[in-house]
Amino acid sequence: MTAKSPARRALIVDHDRAAWRDLEALLGEEGFETRALPTASAALDEIERFAPRVVFSELQLPDMEGLRFIERARLRSPLSCFIVLSRDASVESAVEALKRGADDMLLRPQGRDSLKTLLSAALARSCKGESEWIPDEVFSPTLGDHPSMRALTQTLKHVARSRATVLIQGESGTGKELIAAAIHRLSPRRDRPFISVNCAALAETLLESELFGHERGAFTGAMSRREGRFERAHGGTLFLDEVSEIPLSVQVKLLRFLQERQFERVGGNETIRVDVRIVAATNLDLKSLVESRKFREDLFYRLNVVEVCVPPLRERRSDIPLLAELFLWRFREENHRAIDGFTEAAMDLLEAYHWPGNVRELENAIERAVVLCEGGRIDLQHLPKLDVQPTQHAPVFLPGISLAELERRAILQTLDAVGGSTAKAAAILGISRRKIQYRCKEWGITRISTPCPDDDESPLKSAGHHNQR
């Protein structure tokens, strides 16, 4: 039997077996391959594998509210069209569904004509998605909303449509694999495999076999032929994490593939051709490795067709509350905890900390806090020990000035030093964030958020305490 096109797949999330069987029959008549699941958790596990173009969900699921399921599912399948199944025809329910991420609503019992109209609109949007429509939901809030991340999002939207090789550079823990997966999900290859390999985790001989496969008898223990990651990723994307750790002998073979799109298995003579897009990532400076002859220059330029640089978390502190809330939401669901949020003191500490481990360290800190928290809000005692250094930005003053002027200089110079972050300035000065905000309002300074790196002036200067207009 011929498989249905990915554009003709529908997922039904409904605990009422009789109801979904009727819908499944109508979808089958329209040429759709369908799957039906009774719970939101099962659907979330299945949605990336099945890659449906249309998802039908009832409003009340046994384990989750239907609209909450749609919010979570859209992050995993951004190009799907989500339709709410409802017996309530009120304007209020329809507006709420659309606000929460649904694309449309289908009233039950569903009629053939109304279903056809909805499917036509869904497929039209889906086809538009093949070339144009890339929703921000795939990036935000998962990656963040700082100006530097919004600029990165725009770059990724263009990169995803091409087949160009991409090199993602950034510190450990900044989310490079997440970005690679987003590129794949938004590309024309999204229905094909996304294969990831950590190049630092395998020895030289094992890495070559893992990437390119081997023939029987190629080395001791090779009892049969084995396909490598390149063959498994045919038609899709191969993500080479920590590409800087690839040995020089394997770099030669990778270079040949990038030049000619072909290779041989270890111990074999057969030339194999595959269609694979390469996305690589590293937390090291490849140019320095090239200069020290630890990385091939020709391979560097083959990998660096499109360069994507991910800023560390300390340079985009305004994303910390957003990411913290996202991780809290995820881990409280997994651990079945009723936690509403963070105390002001806990959030101030999160915003002030340097985060050398970046987003991964923040994620681990929130998971720990969720496990330890027994009340309604995460507080300081639930967080790991986060060492905020108060001396690294401490301002220096001359004697002979009034206390009021001393306070003014302390606050303004510290805000300048930390890029306008009231949370970090409060931690350094040992005062509350509200006091800083109150003083700035008193002095006529209204913009004190983290500045965009592209701005010529800091937000403090723009507010007027340096520029008198």
C-alpha positions in Angstrom: 0.0 0.0 0.0 1.3 3.4 -0.9 2.1 5.7 2.1 0.2 8.9 2.4 1.9 12.2 1.8 3.1 13.9 5.1 0.7 16.7 4.1 -2.2 14.2 4.5 -1.6 13.1 8.1 -4.0 13.9 10.9 -3.7 13.3 14.6 -6.8 13.0 16.8 -6.5 13.6 20.5 -9.8 12.5 22.1 -10.7 10.1 24.9 -14.2 9.4 23.4 -13.6 6.4 21.1 -17.0 6.6 19.4 -16.5 10.3 18.6 -13.1 10.0 17.1 -14.1 7.0 15.0 -16.6 9.1 13.2 -14.0 11.8 12.6 -11.4 9.2 11.5 -13.9 7.8 9.0 -14.5 11.3 7.5 -10.8 12.0 7.3 -10.1 8.7 5.6 -12.6 9.6 2.9 -10.6 12.8 2.3 -7.4 10.8 1.8 -5.9 11.3 5.3 -3.8 8.9 7.2 -5.0 9.2 10.8 -3.9 8.3 14.3 -6.0 8.7 17.4 -4.8 8.8 21.0 -6.8 9.2 24.2 -4.4 11.5 26.2 -2.3 14.6 25.8 0.9 12.9 27.1 0.6 10.1 24.5 0.0 12.7 21.8 3.0 14.8 22.8 5.2 11.7 22.6 3.9 10.8 19.2 3.6 14.2 17.4 7.2 14.6 16.3 7.4 11.0 15.0 4.1 11.1 13.1 4.6 14.7 11.9 0.9 15.5 11.3 -0.2 18.4 9.2 -3.5 18.7 11.2 -4.1 18.0 14.9 -7.6 17.7 16.3 -8.0 18.0 20.0 -11.0 18.1 22.3 -11.1 20.9 25.0 -11.0 18.6 28.0 -8.5 15.7 27.9 -8.1 13.3 30.8 -4.6 14.4 31.8 -4.5 18.0 30.5 -6.6 20.9 29.4 -6.9 20.8 25.6 -5.7 24.4 25.0 -2.7 23.8 27.2 -1.9 20.7 25.2 -2.0 22.8 22.0 0.4 25.3 23.5 2.9 22.5 24.3 2.3 20.6 21.0 2.9 23.7 18.9 6.5 23.9 20.2 7.1 20.4 19.0 5.3 20.6 15.7 5.3 24.3 14.7 4.0 23.6 11.1 1.0 21.7 12.2 -2.5 23.2 12.1 -4.4 22.8 15.4 -8.2 22.5 15.4 -10.2 22.4 18.6 -13.1 19.9 18.8 -16.0 21.4 20.8 -19.7 21.3 21.3 -19.8 24.9 22.6 -20.5 27.4 19.8 -20.0 30.5 22.0 -17.9 33.4 20.7 -16.0 33.5 24.0 -14.8 29.9 23.7 -13.7 30.4 20.1 -11.8 33.6 20.9 -10.1 31.9 23.9 -9.0 29.0 21.7 -7.5 31.2 19.1 -5.7 33.3 21.7 -4.2 30.1 23.1 -2.8 28.9 19.8 -5.6 27.0 18.0 -6.0 27.7 14.3 -9.7 26.9 14.1 -12.6 25.2 15.9 -14.8 22.3 14.6 -18.2 22.0 16.2 -19.5 18.5 17.0 -21.2 16.6 15.6 -19.0 17.5 12.7 -20.5 17.8 9.2 -18.7 16.7 6.1 -18.9 20.1 4.5 -17.6 22.0 7.5 -14.8 19.5 7.8 -13.8 19.9 4.2 -13.6 23.6 4.6 -11.4 23.4 7.6 -9.1 20.8 5.9 -8.7 23.0 2.8 -7.7 25.9 5.0 -5.3 23.7 7.0 -3.6 22.3 3.9 -3.3 25.8 2.3 -1.5 27.0 5.4 0.6 23.9 5.5 1.6 24.4 1.9 2.5 28.0 2.6 4.6 26.6 5.4 6.7 24.7 3.0 8.2 27.9 1.7 7.2 30.9 3.7 5.4 30.4 7.0 7.9 29.9 9.8 6.2 30.8 13.1 8.0 32.4 16.0 6.6 29.7 18.3 9.4 27.3 17.3 12.0 29.7 18.7 10.2 31.6 21.5 10.1 31.1 24.4 12.4 28.1 23.9 15.4 30.2 22.9 14.4 33.6 24.4 13.2 37.0 23.5 16.3 39.2 23.9 17.1 41.4 20.9 20.2 39.2 20.1 18.0 36.1 20.1 15.4 37.8 17.9 18.1 38.6 15.4 19.3 35.0 15.6 15.8 33.9 15.0 15.6 35.9 11.8 18.8 34.4 10.6 17.6 30.9 11.3 14.4 31.4 9.4 16.4 32.1 6.2 19.0 29.4 6.9 16.3 26.7 7.4 15.0 27.0 3.9 18.3 26.3 2.3 20.5 23.2 2.1 23.7 25.1 3.1 26.0 23.7 5.7 25.7 25.5 9.0 28.3 26.0 11.8 26.9 26.9 15.2 29.3 28.4 17.6 28.7 29.2 21.3 29.7 28.3 24.8 28.8 25.0 26.3 25.2 24.9 27.5 23.8 27.7 25.2 21.4 25.4 23.3 23.3 24.6 20.1 21.6 21.3 19.6 18.2 22.9 20.1 19.1 25.4 17.4 20.2 22.6 15.1 16.9 20.7 15.6 15.0 23.9 15.0 16.8 24.4 11.6 15.8 20.8 10.7 12.2 21.1 11.8 11.7 24.2 9.7 13.5 22.9 6.6 12.0 20.9 3.7 13.8 17.9 5.3 11.6 18.0 8.4 9.9 14.7 7.6 13.2 12.9 7.2 15.6 11.9 10.0 17.5 14.2 12.3 20.6 12.3 13.4 22.9 13.7 16.1 26.3 12.5 17.1 28.6 13.8 19.8 32.1 13.7 18.2 33.8 14.1 21.6 32.2 11.0 23.1 33.8 8.5 20.7 37.4 7.3 20.1 38.9 7.9 16.7 38.3 4.4 15.3 34.8 4.2 16.7 33.9 7.7 15.4 34.9 6.8 11.8 32.8 3.7 12.0 29.9 5.5 13.7 29.8 8.2 11.0 30.5 6.1 7.8 29.7 2.6 8.8 31.9 -0.5 8.3 32.0 -3.8 6.4 32.2 -7.2 8.0 35.7 -8.0 9.1 36.9 -4.3 8.8 38.3 -4.6 12.3 38.3 -6.9 15.3 34.7 -7.3 16.5 33.1 -6.2 13.2 31.0 -9.4 12.8 28.6 -7.9 10.2 28.1 -4.9 7.9 26.8 -1.8 9.7 25.3 1.4 8.3 26.7 4.6 9.7 25.0 7.9 10.7 25.4 9.3 7.2 23.3 6.5 5.7 20.8 6.7 8.5 20.4 10.4 7.9 19.7 10.1 4.1 17.3 12.8 3.0 17.6 14.5 6.4 20.1 16.4 8.6 23.2 15.1 10.4 24.2 17.2 13.5 27.9 17.0 14.4 28.2 18.2 17.9 31.7 19.2 19.2 33.0 19.0 15.6 36.3 20.4 16.8 37.1 17.0 18.4 37.1 15.1 15.2 40.6 13.6 14.6 42.5 14.8 11.6 42.3 11.3 9.9 38.5 11.5 10.0 38.5 15.2 9.0 39.9 14.1 5.6 36.9 11.7 5.0 34.4 14.3 6.2 35.9 16.9 3.8 35.6 14.5 0.9 31.9 14.0 1.7 31.3 17.8 1.8 33.1 18.2 -1.5 31.7 15.2 -3.4 28.7 14.0 -1.3 30.1 10.4 -1.3 32.2 8.1 1.0 33.1 4.4 1.6 32.4 2.4 4.7 35.4 1.5 6.9 37.0 -1.6 5.2 34.9 -1.3 2.1 35.4 -0.2 -1.6 31.8 0.5 -2.5 31.2 4.3 -3.1 28.0 5.4 -1.3 26.1 8.5 -2.2 23.6 10.1 0.2 21.7 13.3 0.4 22.5 14.7 3.9 22.6 18.3 5.2 25.4 18.9 7.7 24.9 21.1 10.8 28.0 21.3 13.0 28.5 22.9 16.4 31.5 23.7 18.6 32.3 25.6 21.8 35.9 26.2 20.7 37.4 28.8 18.4 38.0 26.8 15.2 40.1 29.5 13.6 42.6 29.2 16.5 42.6 25.4 16.0 43.3 25.9 12.3 46.3 28.2 13.2 47.6 25.5 15.5 47.1 22.8 12.8 44.7 20.9 14.9 41.8 21.5 12.5 42.0 21.5 8.7 41.6 24.9 7.1 39.8 23.6 4.0 37.3 21.7 6.2 36.7 24.8 8.3 35.7 26.8 5.3 33.5 23.9 4.1 31.7 23.8 7.4 31.5 27.5 7.9 29.2 28.3 4.9 26.7 29.9 7.3 27.9 30.8 10.7 25.5 31.1 13.6 26.8 32.5 16.9 24.8 31.9 20.1 25.3 34.5 22.8 25.9 33.3 26.4 23.1 33.7 28.9 25.0 36.4 30.9 24.8 38.7 27.8 21.0 38.3 27.6 19.8 38.4 31.2 16.4 39.6 30.2 15.7 36.1 29.0 16.4 34.5 32.4 12.8 35.0 33.8 11.3 33.8 30.6 13.5 30.6 30.5 13.1 30.0 34.2 9.3 30.1 33.9 9.5 27.7 30.9 11.7 25.2 32.8 9.4 25.6 35.9 6.4 24.8 33.8 8.1 21.7 32.3 9.4 20.2 35.5 6.3 20.8 37.6 4.4 18.9 35.0 6.9 16.0 35.0 7.0 15.9 38.8 3.3 16.6 39.4 4.0 19.7 41.6 1.6 22.6 42.2 4.2 25.4 42.1 2.9 28.9 41.0 6.2 30.6 40.4 9.2 32.3 42.1 9.6 34.6 45.1 11.1 38.0 44.2 14.3 37.1 46.1 14.7 33.9 44.1 14.2 35.6 40.8 16.6 38.5 41.8 19.3 35.8 42.5 18.6 34.1 39.2 18.9 37.3 37.2 22.1 38.4 39.1 24.1 35.2 38.8 26.8 34.9 36.1 25.6 31.4 34.7 28.9 30.0 33.4 27.0 26.9 32.4 24.5 29.0 30.5 21.0 27.7 29.8 21.8 24.1 30.7 23.0 25.2 34.2 19.8 27.3 34.6 17.7 24.3 33.5 19.4 22.0 36.1 18.9 24.7 38.8 15.2 24.9 38.2 14.8 21.2 38.1 16.5 20.9 41.5 14.3 23.7 42.9 11.1 22.0 41.7 12.1 18.7 43.3 12.9 20.4 46.6 10.1 22.9 46.8 7.2 21.8 48.9 5.3 25.1 48.9 3.6 27.2 46.3 6.6 29.2 45.2 10.3 28.6 44.7 12.5 30.5 47.2 16.2 30.9 47.8 16.6 27.8 49.9 15.4 25.6 47.0 18.0 26.9 44.6 21.6 25.7 44.5 24.3 27.9 45.9 24.8 30.6 43.3 27.8 32.8 44.0 27.1 36.4 43.0 30.3 38.4 43.1 29.6 41.9 44.3 33.1 43.3 43.6 33.5 42.8 39.9 31.5 45.9 39.0 31.9 47.9 42.2 32.1 51.7 41.3 34.8 53.9 42.8 34.0 57.4 44.1 35.9 60.5 45.2 35.4 61.9 48.7 33.7 65.1 49.4 30.3 64.5 47.8 26.9 64.4 49.5 25.2 61.2 50.5 22.4 61.8 48.0 24.9 62.3 45.2 26.8 59.3 46.4 23.7 57.2 46.1 22.8 58.6 42.7 26.3 57.8 41.3 26.4 54.4 42.9 23.1 53.4 41.3 23.6 54.9 37.9 27.3 53.8 37.5 26.4 50.3 38.6 23.5 50.1 36.1 25.8 51.3 33.4 28.4 48.6 34.4 25.8 45.8 34.2 24.1 46.8 31.1 21.0 48.3 32.7 20.0 45.2 34.7 18.2 46.3 37.9 18.4 42.8 39.3 22.2 42.5 39.0 22.7 46.1 40.2 20.6 45.4 43.3 22.6 42.3 44.0 25.9 44.2 43.7 24.7 47.2 45.8 22.9 45.1 48.4 19.6 46.9 48.0 16.2 45.9 46.6 15.4 46.1 42.9 12.3 48.1 43.8 14.4 50.8 45.4 16.5 51.2 42.3 13.3 51.4 40.2 11.9 54.0 42.6 15.1 56.1 42.5 15.3 56.0 38.7 11.7 57.1 38.4 12.5 59.9 40.8 15.4 61.0 38.6 13.4 60.8 35.4 15.0 57.7 34.1 12.4 55.4 32.6 14.3 52.9 30.5 16.5 50.6 32.5 16.2 47.3 30.8 19.0 45.4 29.2 20.2 47.2 26.1 20.3 45.8 22.6 23.9 45.2 21.4 23.2 47.1 18.2 22.1 50.3 20.0 24.6 53.1 19.9 23.6 54.4 23.3 22.9 52.6 26.6 19.3 52.8 27.9 20.5 55.1 30.6 21.9 57.5 28.2 18.8 57.4 26.1 16.8 58.2 29.2 18.6 61.4 29.6 20.9 61.3 32.6 23.9 61.7 30.3 22.3 63.4 27.4 20.4 66.6 28.3 17.8 67.4 25.7 
